[in-house]
């Protein structure tokens, strides 16, 4: 399994967790970002994600490399969806492991926050009466 991955297919949270599991892990943290059915009082039908994949993969790898070094992680996995993602489906899975839980929590928080700020993956919310790009789109 690839640690840094973008796909149009459903994500496998268990596989991500398994990829970071090791005997010395005192903490394994997994963040699963799912599609919710409401935003700002409007009903969401689904989300659509687009990515500049080559650059997105490089940026995701930079996030993982930095987190592994800063928090002494054993491993970090970052998987993200593109294309149409339905309500309750996973849009992103980030998993990491370390000897201690605090480091794993901090690294996972850093990874999702930084991903949303720096990685060229764009989200479109689709409503019954229209659609909107949540962040700037190329």
Backbone torsions as a table, in degrees:
resi	resn	phi	psi	omega
1	UNK	NA	140.3	176.8
2	UNK	-80.1	139.9	179.4
3	UNK	-77.5	-33.2	179.0
4	UNK	-115.8	122.1	-166.2
5	UNK	-153.9	137.8	172.5
6	UNK	-126.5	133.8	-175.9
7	UNK	-151.1	157.1	172.1
8	UNK	-89.3	-6.0	-177.6
9	UNK	-93.1	162.9	179.0
10	UNK	-58.5	145.2	179.7
11	UNK	-85.4	152.7	-178.5
12	UNK	-113.9	93.7	-177.0
13	UNK	-60.5	-40.5	-179.8
14	UNK	-62.9	-42.3	178.8
15	UNK	-62.9	-37.6	177.0
16	UNK	-64.4	-43.5	178.0
17	UNK	-63.8	-45.5	179.3
18	UNK	-59.5	-35.3	-177.0
19	UNK	-67.5	-22.8	-179.6
20	UNK	-104.7	-3.5	-178.7
21	UNK	-74.3	134.6	175.4
22	UNK	-155.9	160.7	-173.9
23	UNK	-59.8	-29.1	-178.1
24	UNK	-87.9	4.5	-177.1
25	UNK	-74.9	119.1	171.7
26	UNK	-97.2	-13.9	178.7
27	UNK	-148.1	125.9	171.7
28	UNK	-122.6	121.6	-179.5
29	UNK	-117.6	133.6	179.0
30	UNK	-127.5	124.7	172.7
31	UNK	-105.1	127.9	177.3
32	UNK	-120.3	112.6	176.5
33	UNK	-91.5	118.4	-177.2
34	UNK	-112.7	162.2	179.1
35	UNK	-84.8	123.4	178.9
36	UNK	-96.5	163.1	-174.4
37	UNK	-92.6	-1.1	-178.6
38	UNK	-138.2	144.7	168.9
39	UNK	-150.9	127.3	-179.6
40	UNK	49.3	41.3	176.3
41	UNK	79.3	2.8	179.8
42	UNK	-107.4	145.1	178.1
43	UNK	-79.5	125.4	178.8
44	UNK	-92.6	130.6	175.7
45	UNK	-83.2	-45.3	177.4
46	UNK	-171.3	173.6	174.6
47	UNK	-114.7	155.4	172.6
48	UNK	-129.1	131.2	-179.7
49	UNK	-115.2	138.5	172.0
50	UNK	-124.7	150.7	-179.2
51	UNK	-141.6	147.4	163.8
52	UNK	-88.2	88.4	-163.5
53	UNK	-59.1	-45.8	-177.3
54	UNK	-59.5	-46.4	179.4
55	UNK	-71.1	-39.0	179.9
56	UNK	-60.3	-44.2	179.3
57	UNK	-62.3	-40.9	178.1
58	UNK	-63.3	-44.4	-179.8
59	UNK	-66.3	-40.3	177.5
60	UNK	-63.1	-39.7	177.9
61	UNK	-65.0	-39.1	177.4
62	UNK	-61.5	-41.7	177.9
63	UNK	-59.9	-49.0	-178.8
64	UNK	-63.4	-44.9	-179.4
65	UNK	-60.2	-44.5	179.7
66	UNK	-63.6	-45.7	-178.5
67	UNK	-63.6	-42.7	-180.0
68	UNK	-59.7	-43.4	-178.9
69	UNK	-71.0	-48.2	-175.4
70	UNK	-65.7	-42.5	-174.7
71	UNK	-105.3	12.1	177.0
72	UNK	54.1	45.9	-179.8
73	UNK	-74.8	152.9	169.8
74	UNK	-74.4	-44.8	-176.1
75	UNK	-161.2	155.5	171.4
76	UNK	-138.7	138.3	176.8
77	UNK	-121.4	134.9	175.1
78	UNK	-132.1	116.2	177.3
79	UNK	-122.4	137.3	-178.6
80	UNK	-135.7	144.0	176.7
81	UNK	-86.9	153.6	165.3
82	UNK	-129.2	171.2	-179.0
83	UNK	80.4	-159.2	-177.2
84	UNK	-81.2	127.7	-179.8
85	UNK	-125.4	123.9	-175.1
86	UNK	-81.4	163.9	175.4
87	UNK	-54.9	137.2	-179.8
88	UNK	75.1	-6.4	176.6
89	UNK	-80.6	156.3	178.6
90	UNK	-76.8	131.1	174.0
91	UNK	-98.8	-31.8	-179.6
92	UNK	-149.2	142.7	173.2
93	UNK	-131.4	126.8	174.5
94	UNK	-124.2	125.9	179.1
95	UNK	-130.2	141.2	175.9
96	UNK	-149.9	160.2	-179.4
97	UNK	-140.7	148.6	177.4
98	UNK	-153.2	173.4	179.5
99	UNK	-66.3	-27.9	-176.3
100	UNK	-129.4	146.1	-173.8
101	UNK	-65.2	-38.4	-176.6
102	UNK	-56.4	-46.4	-179.7
103	UNK	-63.3	-40.3	-179.6
104	UNK	-65.2	-43.2	177.7
105	UNK	-61.9	-48.4	-177.9
106	UNK	-62.9	-41.3	-179.7
107	UNK	-65.8	-40.8	-179.9
108	UNK	-66.6	-41.9	177.0
109	UNK	-60.8	-46.9	177.6
110	UNK	-58.0	-44.7	-175.6
111	UNK	-62.4	-47.5	-178.1
112	UNK	-70.2	-40.3	179.5
113	UNK	-63.1	-43.8	-178.3
114	UNK	-71.3	-39.2	177.2
115	UNK	-56.0	-47.8	-178.0
116	UNK	-64.6	-27.0	-178.1
117	UNK	-88.9	-34.0	-167.3
118	UNK	-118.5	-19.9	-173.7
119	UNK	-88.1	130.4	-178.4
120	UNK	-75.9	70.8	172.1
121	UNK	-125.4	126.1	-174.8
122	UNK	-114.0	143.2	-175.9
123	UNK	-115.2	131.2	173.8
124	UNK	-114.5	125.3	174.9
125	UNK	-91.7	129.7	-179.7
126	UNK	-110.0	123.4	-179.8
127	UNK	-110.9	172.4	176.7
128	UNK	-65.4	-27.1	-176.1
129	UNK	-113.9	21.3	178.1
130	UNK	149.6	-166.0	-178.4
131	UNK	-151.2	159.1	-179.9
132	UNK	-150.1	137.1	171.4
133	UNK	-77.5	127.1	-176.1
134	UNK	-73.9	-36.4	177.8
135	UNK	-125.0	171.0	-178.3
136	UNK	-54.4	138.4	-179.1
137	UNK	-115.4	141.7	-177.5
138	UNK	-64.0	NA	NA
